[in-house]
Amino acid sequence: MVYTVTFNPSLDYIVSVADFKLGFTNRTDSELMLPGGKGLNVSMVLGNLGFENTAFGFSAGFTGEEIIRRAEEMGVKTDFIRIEEGISRINLKLKTIDGTEINGCGPKIGQRALEELVEKLDVLKEEDVLVLAGSIPGSVPDDIYKRIMKRMSGRGIKVVVDATKDLLLNVLEYRPFLVKPNNYELGEMFGCEIKTREEAIPFARKLREMGAANVLVSMAGNGAAFAAADGTLYDTPAPVGKLVNGVGAGDSMVAGFLAGWLEKKDYMHAFLMGVSAGSASAFSEFLATRKEIEAVYRQMTRQ
């Protein structure tokens, strides 16, 4: 069984504005509202690929209820902890200016709610997969991923971490099964700029030396690089397609990799499934369906 954790889920309000002008009233050309947050995105794509999973997280207020409603409407099994004060965040994403977004801060998560989450994680057993993905609210201790991994240690649970800098670096001593930085995050960790797959590979290997079993580096239009637990190195250019919506592409890559690994226990297949899922979501208005992912996978295996 796969479980995901989203500490700060959101309603993603994705809009396009044909001629955006700063300082003026702008009107949308299209609008889309989806449940968001990295862990939830992983859950949704895993579900699209036919893998049952449970999404853990926190919700507050009317936005929290709507996140849960929409996620379950999309087939995700949720087990969220309700926070009594505040509201879950709304993230505004302007897709006509790639990378432009305004993200809310989310509710304050208290110590008791954190303890309740940790207690929920005790249901995991050997060979289960736990995905820790995304940012954490300011009210949550910045070593929370490390605390969770310490608690999971020695139980045969495969932990995936998709997070930035210290959140990721602090967990390496507990040997996560997979980490997935993008090239900008990888460069930030090592104080350099990484533009090519060739430049990414030595640093992916370095993260393996520091404790990660598998390191998958997403590089948007430049493809991806992968340092596998058996020492094999892989890289591939990005599949051919038109960028429609980059939101959730990295999370889709995590989901695709996990699906590929759980299917065949083969690193090459898992890598190609990860790249296919990430690209298929980038080429789609929504998170990718199984049919869309399989179409990109066929393209990649014909190269």
ZAMARGU-4260 file (C-alpha; in steps of 0.2 Angstrom, whole numbers, plus 5000, padded with zeros to 4 digits):
<rodrens>
0) 5000/5000/5000 | 5006/5018/4996 | 5002/5032/5008 | 5005/5050/5005 | 5007/5065/5017
5) 5002/5083/5012 | 5005/5095/5027 | 4998/5110/5018 | 4985/5105/5005 | 4977/5118/4994
10) 4963/5122/4982 | 4973/5127/4967 | 4964/5140/4957 | 4972/5140/4940 | 4968/5154/4928
15) 4973/5161/4911 | 4973/5179/4907 | 4977/5183/4889 | 4984/5200/4891 | 4989/5202/4910
20) 4993/5220/4915 | 5000/5224/4932 | 4991/5237/4942 | 4975/5235/4931 | 4959/5225/4933
25) 4961/5209/4923 | 4948/5196/4918 | 4951/5177/4916 | 4949/5168/4900 | 4948/5151/4908
30) 4947/5145/4926 | 4950/5128/4934 | 4950/5123/4953 | 4958/5107/4959 | 4963/5100/4975
35) 4982/5103/4977 | 4997/5099/4987 | 5012/5088/4981 | 5006/5073/4991 | 4988/5074/4985
40) 4995/5076/4967 | 5005/5060/4969 | 4989/5051/4976 | 4979/5057/4961 | 4991/5051/4948
45) 4994/5034/4957 | 4975/5032/4957 | 4974/5036/4938 | 4987/5022/4936 | 4977/5010/4946
50) 4987/5010/4962 | 4976/5011/4978 | 4983/5023/4990 | 4978/5033/5005 | 4981/5052/5007
55) 4985/5059/5024 | 4985/5077/5028 | 4977/5092/5037 | 4962/5102/5033 | 4954/5118/5040
60) 4938/5128/5037 | 4927/5128/5021 | 4942/5126/5010 | 4948/5111/5019 | 4931/5103/5016
65) 4931/5107/4998 | 4949/5100/4996 | 4943/5083/5003 | 4927/5083/4993 | 4936/5087/4977
70) 4950/5074/4980 | 4937/5060/4985 | 4927/5065/4969 | 4943/5061/4959 | 4944/5044/4967
75) 4957/5048/4981 | 4955/5039/4998 | 4958/5053/5011 | 4961/5052/5030 | 4963/5070/5034
80) 4965/5078/5052 | 4953/5093/5054 | 4961/5108/5061 | 4948/5119/5071 | 4955/5136/5068
85) 4960/5145/5051 | 4957/5139/5034 | 4966/5128/5021 | 4975/5138/5008 | 4970/5144/4991
90) 4984/5145/4978 | 4982/5156/4963 | 4992/5150/4948 | 4993/5161/4932 | 4996/5148/4918
95) 4998/5161/4905 | 5014/5167/4913 | 5023/5151/4917 | 5029/5149/4935 | 5018/5164/4941
100) 5008/5160/4957 | 5003/5166/4974 | 5002/5153/4987 | 4992/5155/5003 | 5000/5151/5020
105) 4987/5138/5027 | 4982/5135/5045 | 4992/5133/5061 | 4995/5115/5065 | 4997/5112/5084
110) 5007/5099/5093 | 4992/5087/5096 | 4987/5087/5077 | 5005/5082/5073 | 5005/5068/5086
115) 4988/5062/5078 | 4997/5061/5061 | 5011/5052/5068 | 5000/5039/5076 | 4991/5037/5060
120) 5007/5032/5051 | 5010/5018/5064 | 4998/5008/5053 | 5011/5006/5039 | 5020/4989/5038
125) 5034/4981/5029 | 5035/4985/5010 | 5023/4999/5012 | 5028/5015/5003 | 5026/5032/5012
130) 5028/5048/5002 | 5033/5064/5011 | 5030/5078/4998 | 5030/5097/4998 | 5032/5112/5010
135) 5027/5113/5028 | 5018/5127/5036 | 5028/5139/5048 | 5019/5131/5063 | 5027/5114/5060
140) 5045/5110/5066 | 5057/5110/5051 | 5063/5093/5056 | 5046/5085/5055 | 5051/5074/5040
145) 5067/5068/5049 | 5056/5064/5065 | 5044/5054/5054 | 5058/5044/5045 | 5067/5041/5062
150) 5050/5033/5068 | 5049/5023/5052 | 5067/5017/5053 | 5070/4998/5054 | 5052/4994/5049
155) 5055/4989/5030 | 5045/5004/5024 | 5050/5013/5008 | 5050/5032/5011 | 5050/5044/4996
160) 5055/5063/5000 | 5051/5077/4988 | 5056/5092/4997 | 5068/5107/4996 | 5085/5109/5003
165) 5086/5106/5022 | 5069/5096/5023 | 5077/5084/5011 | 5095/5084/5016 | 5091/5081/5035
170) 5083/5064/5031 | 5097/5057/5021 | 5104/5048/5036 | 5088/5037/5037 | 5091/5031/5019
175) 5075/5036/5009 | 5070/5025/4995 | 5069/5039/4983 | 5072/5058/4983 | 5067/5069/4969
180) 5074/5086/4968 | 5073/5097/4952 | 5089/5104/4945 | 5086/5121/4953 | 5084/5113/4970
185) 5099/5101/4967 | 5110/5116/4963 | 5104/5125/4979 | 5109/5111/4989 | 5127/5111/4983
190) 5129/5130/4979 | 5130/5129/4960 | 5119/5131/4945 | 5114/5115/4936 | 5108/5117/4918
195) 5111/5100/4909 | 5108/5082/4913 | 5127/5079/4912 | 5129/5092/4926 | 5116/5085/4937
200) 5122/5067/4937 | 5138/5070/4948 | 5127/5078/4961 | 5113/5065/4960 | 5127/5052/4964
205) 5133/5063/4978 | 5115/5062/4986 | 5116/5043/4985 | 5133/5044/4994 | 5125/5054/5007
210) 5111/5041/5010 | 5098/5041/4997 | 5095/5025/4989 | 5088/5032/4972 | 5089/5050/4966
215) 5078/5056/4952 | 5081/5074/4946 | 5068/5082/4936 | 5074/5096/4923 | 5058/5101/4915
220) 5061/5104/4896 | 5079/5097/4898 | 5072/5079/4903 | 5078/5070/4918 | 5093/5061/4926
225) 5092/5046/4938 | 5105/5038/4949 | 5098/5021/4954 | 5102/5011/4970 | 5111/4998/4960
230) 5124/5011/4954 | 5117/5013/4937 | 5115/5030/4929 | 5101/5035/4917 | 5096/5051/4908
235) 5084/5055/4895 | 5079/5071/4885 | 5061/5077/4888 | 5048/5069/4877 | 5041/5079/4863
240) 5025/5088/4867 | 5017/5105/4870 | 5018/5112/4888 | 5000/5116/4893 | 5001/5116/4912
245) 5016/5113/4922 | 5007/5112/4939 | 5010/5094/4947 | 5022/5088/4934 | 5035/5084/4947
250) 5023/5076/4958 | 5017/5066/4943 | 5035/5060/4940 | 5036/5053/4958 | 5019/5044/4955
255) 5025/5037/4939 | 5041/5031/4946 | 5033/5022/4960 | 5020/5014/4949 | 5034/5008/4937
260) 5044/5001/4952 | 5029/4993/4960 | 5024/4985/4943 | 5041/4977/4938 | 5054/4981/4951
265) 5065/4987/4937 | 5074/5004/4938 | 5074/5008/4919 | 5055/5005/4918 | 5052/5015/4934
270) 5063/5029/4927 | 5054/5030/4910 | 5037/5029/4919 | 5042/5043/4930 | 5047/5054/4915
275) 5032/5049/4905 | 5020/5053/4919 | 5028/5070/4923 | 5028/5075/4904 | 5010/5069/4901
280) 5004/5080/4915 | 5013/5095/4908 | 5005/5091/4891 | 4988/5091/4899 | 4975/5103/4907
285) 4974/5091/4922 | 4985/5078/4930 | 4988/5064/4918 | 4977/5050/4915 | 4984/5032/4912
290) 4980/5033/4894 | 4990/5049/4892 | 5005/5042/4902 | 5005/5026/4892 | 5005/5036/4876
295) 5021/5046/4881 | 5029/5030/4887 | 5027/5022/4870 | 5035/5037/4863 | 5050/5036/4874
300) 5053/5017/4872 | 5053/5020/4853 | 5067/5032/4854
</rodrens>
